[in-house]
């Protein structure tokens, strides 16, 4: 797999492809970044983008992880002291999950976001951004029904972070797309260059296959889950024998979250997935690619419950180092 394939593997979108291809021509020493609010234990959403960061490190990139304490404060996640304690714990969890410590720099937002130059640039961005444009960008990150002024400043800060962290590639879930588009509009107005962006997919709700798996609404998988809890959550997951389920009774589009977790979490990290089955049901199955596993489920060779058992084991193995770190 060449650098471009590693960079774009399982990406839902790259903006723009030409810019990313240019990076892939000489990836050594290039820097990619993703930002996370220090809001608790790593969950499946953190892990998905972290898996992409591991791909980028294998391609030759250095990685900056912004532990966005100022963003978290603006989003009412606690005092700075509480948020920074959480950030320290999360840093250890990311390393336990598999990020290369020598290729990863962890940065607190408050290390540069409170400086005079950054603040003046933020005010300049506010002058250039209409209220309606800010609202469109913050729609993906708003908490609750009533927006606060801080949440309108939030996406402008995300745009500036790309410049101030001096990175070559911005990484985020597809729900960060509007923010990255805002950055492409805003940074040139401040005299700065745009950078390409890469967006990872959104894993569907584990129970229904509709919408987004969320730690604040519904069932998610977290680094502090026990082996038993992971198995229970996966066994209860929505998993029809297809990667393209029919819409639900209300017409909502659905995904198969079990297959998504195999595709975006498991196969990028392991060479072979073994599905254990009794001999009377055909014996064990081995898969070296997601495509082969999906094909067997579509054909009926692989039963969803057998797939769930293998998924629970694989997720548990990926999460176990972080769980041990939390228990230490």
Number of C-alpha atoms within 10 A of each C-alpha: 8 9 21 19 14 20 27 21 16 16 20 13 16 20 18 12 15 11 15 21 17 11 20 22 11 14 22 15 14 19 22 25 25 23 23 17 21 27 18 14 18 24 17 20 21 18 21 20 22 22 20 26 26 24 21 24 24 17 22 20 27 24 26 21 20 21 26 25 30 24 24 21 17 16 17 12 17 14 12 14 10 14 21 21 13 18 25 14 16 22 20 15 22 20 16 20 21 18 21 17 14 8 16 21 14 17 18 19 20 15 11 15 20 11 10 10 11 17 15 11 16 19 13 14 21 17 9 13 15 10 10 9 12 20 16 14 24 20 17 15 15 16 13 7 6 6 13 13 8 13 21 23 19 21 26 25 22 18 23 21 23 24 17 12 17 14 19 23 22 23 23 25 20 17 17 22 21 18 24 28 16 19 27 19 15 22 20 11 13 14 8 13 14 19 20 21 25 26 23 25 18 19 25 22 22 26 19 20 24 19 15 19 22 18 14 7 9 12 17 22 22 21 25 19 18 15 16 11 15 22 20 14 17 27 20 15 21 21 24 20 22 18 18 12 15 13 13 12 7 6 8 11 14 19 25 24 26 24 25 17 20 23 17 23 23 22 18 18 15 12 10 13 21 16 19 15 16 8 8 6 7 10 10 12 16 12 16 13 16 18 12 12 21 20 15 16 20 17 11 12 13 18 15 21 16 16 26 23 18 20 25 21 17 21 21 20 13 19 26 19 17 24 22 13 16 16 8 6
